[in-house]
Amino acid sequence: MKRKEWFVKLSGMLLAGALLMPSTASAVDLKIGALPIGTSWYVFGATLAKLLEPVLPPGSNVEVVAKGGGVGNPIAVEQGKEQLALSNVCTSVWAMEGDKDIYKGVQHKNIRSLVGGLNPVWVFAMMREDYMKKSGNDTLEKALLSKTHAPRIVMKPAGSSVPPIVDLLFSALGTSRDQIKANGGEIIQVGADQIPGMIRDGRADLYFEGAPQGHPAVTEVGLTGNVKFVDFPEKGLKALAAKGLNPLPMPVFYKGQEKPTKAVDMGTHLIARADVPDDIAYVVTKTLIEKKADMAAAHKAWADFTPEDAWKPENNGIPLHPGAIKYYKERGWMK
């Protein structure tokens, strides 16, 4: 090969390599808001962090924040405590609009979406069979309105999307946390890793969760807790739909399901602060979409993710980050 031809070829190779890296010269520190260890979101965050480190500028650091949740993560991003985070589409919309029930009227205007449609996340309920037989409460509505055998209810702590959605469900059925406690029930909020033991040991009767297919805690409860999945009543589904949640039966994924369970889907997307540099947002978007196989290998919930639909408004709920828009337009998916 002639010297000139070799130089041209080498220059082209170097240029092609440079295009794979972000144009930001300095290293960046990124925190990814997820959920505690033992959740599917933590697996997602840890996998994404591993995939990002080699494609970010040298010296960059990516950290997974093992707390928060669908309600808390948009707040953390708005406040600059996290640069990226997983969120539910409904909670991101509520956060940006300042929903009076969930966000007390405070608008979170500095959040943007990167990748939408990651997977459905169903909010559903499971009851211990022993409680159902002893109390005669064989439906969710009977259990929540019971004045003689009110259930001990367990769910994740504040910051998760689950508690405010459960409160909306209570209200739709004509009850509340205070009323359930007045009837002799309990409201217990602990981390997902503690819940299977509580159900298995009979320290809780009713478990509300928000989860995709293959959620570790739900899988364990189904296998060891002697539970049945119970449908959300129609009046509850209607009220939750009015708050932007999609009534969607959860397919039979877990032991304890005899048929698809009537539930609601919150949707999942990856969000970023509006001031994350465009080139970094571009690289995050590109990496997540083009490494779909790696994400699916880490957790089967993302096996059905459709990258070509990741930009669509119905999968994001809030405006896209300019760096993400650039990627989607380059792929020809977004005009």
Sequence and secondary structure as in RCSB ss.txt:
>XXXX:A:sequence
MKRKEWFVKLSGMLLAGALLMPSTASAVDLKIGALPIGTSWYVFGATLAKLLEPVLPPGSNVEVVAKGGGVGNPI
AVEQGKEQLALSNVCTSVWAMEGDKDIYKGVQHKNIRSLVGGLNPVWVFAMMREDYMKKSGNDTLEKALLSKTHA
PRIVMKPAGSSVPPIVDLLFSALGTSRDQIKANGGEIIQVGADQIPGMIRDGRADLYFEGAPQGHPAVTEVGLTG
NVKFVDFPEKGLKALAAKGLNPLPMPVFYKGQEKPTKAVDMGTHLIARADVPDDIAYVVTKTLIEKKADMAAAHK
AWADFTPEDAWKPENNGIPLHPGAIKYYKERGWMK
>XXXX:A:secstr
  HHHHHHHHHHHHHHHHHTS S  S  EEEEE   TTSHHHHHHHHHHHHHTTTS TT EEEEE S  TTHHHH
HHHTTS SEEEEEHHHHHHHHHT TTTSTT   TTEEEEE      EEEEEEEHHHHHHH   SHHHHHH SSS 
 EEEE  TTSSHHHHHHHHHHHTT  HHHHHHTT EEEE  GGGHHHHHHTTS SEEEEEE TT HHHHHHHHHS
 EEEE   HHHHHHHHTTT EE  B S STT SS B  EE  EEEEEETTS HHHHHHHHHHHHHTHHHHHHH G
GGTT  GGGTT GGGTSS B HHHHHHHHHHTS  
